[in-house]
Amino acid sequence: MTGRAAPTGARSLDHAAFLALARTAAALGDDLDRLLAPHGLSQPQYNVLRILRGAGDDGLCRHEIRERLLSRMPDVTRLVDRLEEGGLVERLRDTVDRRVVRTTITAAGLALLAQLDAPVAAEHARQFGHLSEDEVGRLVALLDAVRVRSSVGAGQADPETRGCDG
């Protein structure tokens, strides 16, 4: 116990904060799932497409994608396989070092993201629109401060993260 007053049902105020954050993340994620499902996308797939759009024409290798994902995904290869099967991404093997495989977003992937940009922005506005700009800014700052203390936020890299080998 930290000495902080515990709300009903929580072991401590810190525990209550963790539970509130977890419940909120789940609720916001459920909203996004409902928006993406008709397009045949999961949140991790959508995230990969956004990451690859931001990477530009050079694309990224599997480990670079894994580093940028919002949540830890042990099997990025299978995730990219599904996107490739849908024609949303393509893999390009380096001509000099054949071990290097870069993934890029296709025109179809870009078109799907363009179609989703406005609905996703509208969903975020619905989720946070009742808060003032200052409140949202404070929320972001507080969550950043909490994340810095986590093992991933503190810079402890995933041992699987390395260069662009396959």
C-alpha angles and dihedrals in degrees: 000000000000096000093251116131112264119224117227111290095015128097092221142350088262090054090048090052091050092050093047091050093047092048092047093049090050093049093048090046092051089054091052091046090057091051095048100040097079087056092052093246134130121208093256091051091049089048092052091051091051091048092050092047088055092047093063128205095333092062123194138271122244095264093049089052091050091052092054099045117114092230131028112268117185095194109048089152093065091044091054090043090061092048090048091050087054091052092243097117137018133206122227122196115217112249093216101041108027091194089069114088119178124195121215132183116249129223088260090054091049091048092051091050091048088053091050099043097085097041092048091048089049090050092052090048089052091049097048104019094100089064123078120246088251092052092050090048091051091047091053091048093049093048090048089052091051093046092053088065094053119096093249095042091049090063101261099148125216107261089226091061112104140123129316100287108147 
